[in-house]
């Protein structure tokens, strides 16, 4: 057995069970969903921004009684969210 592999196996054996399971999940996901080709890579900052905008859109709106919601206010100030 390769020395590097033996060191990795020893390190994995020392991990708590939950961390070993998490490691297996990460490895399995990387095998199932290979990294996109360089021309297809997604900008991680853009993805994070889209995720944040989705989370913000799911928050409850606390509209004042005049019918002009906080989301309407944001659209007037900042434009459409995407």
Phi, psi and omega in degrees: 000142179296139182300318180298319180295320179298320179295320179295316180298319178298318180295320180294319180298331181280347180289147172298156184305315182299321179289326176295318178298316179299318179299317178298318179298318180295316180295315180299318179296321180292330177283324182284320182242082182298157180296138181296159176300153182307324181287342182257002184298142179265140177292115183299329178292322179294318179298317179297321179295316178298319178298316180297317179296321177297317179296318180295322180294334181277352179290147179294144179270132177252075186287140173288168184292346181281357177087355178266104187283166176298327177292321176299316179302313180298320180296321179295315183285318191246354183085185179297151186285349178219000000 
